[in-house]
Amino acid sequence: MVLYGICMGSTNSHSNVNLPVLFAGGGFKQGQCLVFDRQNNDPLTNLFISMLQRLGIETDKFSTGTATMRGLEMV
């Protein structure tokens, strides 16, 4: 798995919400762009839960995340 992102959603306002990330590998479906609702978005830590579970670590929460990231499909 490779995860790349930046710590600002908007460099003009220095916002730390709606962060763009690039995620590849790990047995998840590739070749797609997932876009989520800006107002009703999952926390990025839900992606971390999905990654940890894929690595075989049994967890259902990480920081503010309480579920796996919706929209990710395993192949």
N, C-alpha and C positions, 0 to 999 in steps of 0.2 A: 504494500500500500504506500502511496505517496500522497501527501497532503500539502498543498501550498496555498497560502493566503496572505492577505495584508491586514493590518490592524485598523484600517479606516474604511468605512463604507462611503464616505464623501470627504475628499480632501479639502474642499472649500469650507465646510463647517466643522471639520475634524470629528465627524460622527463615528461612533463605534457600533452602529447597528446596521443590519443588512450587509454583512461583510462578504465580498466575493472570494470564493475559494475554488481551487482546482483539486479534484480528488480522482485518483486513478489506481487501478489494480485491486488486489485483495479478494478477487473472485466476485466482485460486483459487476453488474452490467455496465459496459462502457459505451462510448459514442453517443452520449445524450447530454443535453443541457437541462438541468432542473431549475426552474424559476418558481419561487414561492411568493405568496402574497406578502407585500411589504408591511401590512398592518397586523397580520395574523401569522407570524412566522415562527418556526421552530427555533429553539436556541441552538447555536453551533455545537454545544456540548452533546446534543442528541446524536450528532454525527460521530462524536468520540465514543459514545456507547455502542453504536453500530460497529465501529472499528474494533473495539475491545472484544465484543462478542464474537466477531469473525476470527479473532486471534485465539479464541477458546477461553477467554476470561469471562466467568459468569458474573455479570453485573447488570443491574437494572437502573442504576443512577450514577451520574458523574457530575459533580458540582451542581449547576442549576438544571441539568438535563435529567429527565425522568422517563424517557422512552427512546426507542430507536428512531433514526431519521426516516420520515416517510418519503416514499418515492424511490428508495434504493431497492434494487432487485439483485438477488444473487444468481449467478449462472452455474 
